[in-house]
Amino acid sequence: MILTSLRVAGSSSTSRLTGRWLLLIGLFVRGPGLIWGGGPKNPLLIDQLGEYADVLAFGWVLASLVSRLLRMRRVDAQVLSASLCAYLVLGLCFFSVYKLLPEDHFLPPADEVLSKTHDNERGDLFYFSFVTLTSLGNGDVSPDSPIARSIAILEVVLGQFFLAVLIARQVGMFLAARNSKK
């Protein structure tokens, strides 16, 4: 998904250069944590830096993709796929932001959330991110602090705006191009 997104977003030399630097920085920051692993009770500083790098990398991919998609005048199936990939990258970006928050910012209590996941991945926050992005809101995981609530509100608004504006625009352009060929 991300590679497809980068293919569409990375058509300019500036985007490719920035993407390469982000990849190198990500490998440098994430590599030691993947090799030695901090574990759930003793996170390494490098793991925390890696979480910040995730937010920056997903944010860059998302910004590059959306800006490129908004400039496109012709829409085909590949562009529609890239638009949907950008929507999923938006969910991944918010998941990365939620991981930066302390565990007590979410309900159920953090020990219940962490006990369900492996290696402190906080899988319920991944689930929460996509449930919030789609504005489904099951309520089984919920924000319990003002900052977490604010981020969740931002995610809902951006997720719905993304669907209503970008995806609808892309589908409309795709259908118009298809109808003009008939």
C-alpha positions in Angstrom: 0.0 0.0 0.0 2.7 2.5 1.0 4.9 1.5 -2.0 2.0 2.1 -4.4 1.3 5.5 -2.7 5.0 6.4 -3.0 5.0 5.5 -6.7 2.2 8.1 -7.3 3.6 10.7 -4.9 7.2 10.4 -5.8 7.2 11.5 -9.4 9.3 14.6 -8.8 13.0 14.5 -8.0 12.5 16.5 -4.8 9.9 13.9 -3.6 12.3 11.0 -4.3 15.2 12.7 -2.6 13.1 13.5 0.5 11.7 10.0 0.5 15.2 8.5 0.4 16.3 10.6 3.4 13.2 9.7 5.3 13.9 6.0 4.6 17.5 6.3 5.7 16.5 8.2 8.9 13.8 5.6 9.6 16.2 2.7 9.2 18.7 4.4 11.4 16.2 5.2 14.1 14.2 2.0 13.9 17.0 -0.4 13.3 18.5 -0.7 16.8 15.0 -1.1 18.4 14.2 -3.9 16.0 17.5 -5.6 16.7 17.7 -5.2 20.5 14.0 -4.5 21.3 13.1 -2.4 24.3 10.2 -4.6 25.4 7.0 -3.4 27.0 8.4 -2.6 30.4 11.7 -1.1 29.4 11.3 1.0 26.2 14.5 2.2 24.7 14.9 5.9 23.9 15.5 4.8 20.3 12.1 3.1 20.3 10.5 6.4 21.3 12.4 8.3 18.6 11.2 5.6 16.2 7.6 6.4 17.1 8.2 10.1 16.2 9.9 9.0 13.0 6.8 7.0 12.1 4.6 10.0 12.5 6.9 12.1 10.3 7.2 9.4 7.7 3.5 8.7 7.4 2.8 12.4 7.5 5.2 13.0 4.6 3.8 10.2 2.6 0.3 11.5 3.2 1.1 15.1 2.4 3.0 14.1 -0.8 0.2 11.9 -1.9 -2.6 14.3 -1.3 -0.8 17.3 -2.9 0.0 15.1 -6.0 -3.6 13.8 -6.2 -5.1 17.2 -6.0 -2.9 18.4 -9.0 -3.9 15.5 -11.2 -6.3 16.4 -14.0 -6.9 12.9 -15.3 -8.1 10.1 -13.1 -7.7 6.4 -13.8 -8.0 3.3 -11.7 -4.4 3.7 -10.4 -5.1 7.2 -9.2 -8.3 6.0 -7.5 -6.3 3.3 -5.8 -3.7 5.8 -4.7 -6.5 7.9 -3.2 -7.7 5.0 -1.2 -4.2 4.2 -0.1 -3.8 7.8 1.1 -7.0 7.3 3.2 -5.4 4.2 4.8 -2.1 6.1 5.4 -4.2 8.8 7.2 -5.3 6.0 9.6 -1.7 4.8 10.0 -0.5 8.4 10.7 -3.1 8.8 13.5 -2.3 5.4 14.9 1.3 6.6 15.2 0.2 9.7 17.0 -1.9 7.7 19.4 1.1 5.5 20.2 2.9 8.6 21.4 0.3 9.2 24.1 0.7 7.6 27.5 -1.4 4.5 28.0 -3.7 6.1 30.6 -5.1 8.4 27.9 -7.4 5.6 26.7 -10.1 3.4 28.2 -10.2 0.5 29.0 -7.2 0.8 31.3 -3.8 0.4 29.7 -3.0 -2.9 31.4 -6.0 -4.4 29.7 -5.1 -2.9 26.3 -1.5 -3.9 26.5 -2.2 -7.5 27.7 -4.1 -8.1 24.5 -1.2 -7.2 22.3 2.3 -8.5 21.5 5.5 -6.6 22.2 3.8 -3.4 23.2 2.3 -2.8 19.8 -0.9 -1.4 21.3 -3.0 -3.2 18.7 -6.2 -1.7 20.2 -5.0 1.7 19.2 -4.6 0.6 15.6 -8.2 -0.6 15.8 -9.3 2.6 17.5 -7.6 4.7 14.8 -9.5 3.1 12.0 -12.8 2.9 13.9 -12.4 6.7 14.5 -11.3 7.5 10.9 -14.4 5.9 9.5 -16.5 7.5 12.3 -17.9 4.0 13.2 -17.1 4.5 16.9 -17.8 1.2 18.6 -16.8 2.6 22.0 -14.8 -0.4 23.1 -11.7 1.7 23.2 -12.2 5.4 23.9 -10.0 8.4 24.6 -9.9 9.4 28.3 -8.0 12.7 28.2 -8.6 16.1 26.5 -5.6 15.7 24.2 -6.6 12.2 23.1 -10.2 13.4 22.5 -8.9 16.3 20.5 -6.8 14.1 18.3 -9.8 11.7 17.8 -12.0 14.7 16.8 -9.4 15.8 14.3 -9.1 12.3 12.9 -12.9 12.1 12.4 -13.1 15.5 10.7 -10.1 14.8 8.4 -11.4 11.3 7.6 -14.8 12.5 6.6 -13.4 15.5 4.8 -11.0 13.2 2.9 -13.9 11.0 1.7 -16.3 13.9 0.9 -13.8 16.0 -0.9 -10.9 14.1 -2.3 -12.4 10.7 -3.0 -15.6 12.2 -4.3 -13.6 14.5 -6.6 -11.5 11.6 -7.9 -14.5 9.4 -8.5 -16.4 12.2 -10.2 -13.4 12.9 -12.5 -13.0 9.2 -13.3 -16.7 8.9 -14.2 -16.6 12.1 -16.3 -13.6 10.8 -18.2 -15.2 7.4 -18.7 -18.5 8.9 -20.0 -16.7 11.2 -22.4 -15.0 8.2 -24.1 -18.4 6.7 -24.9 
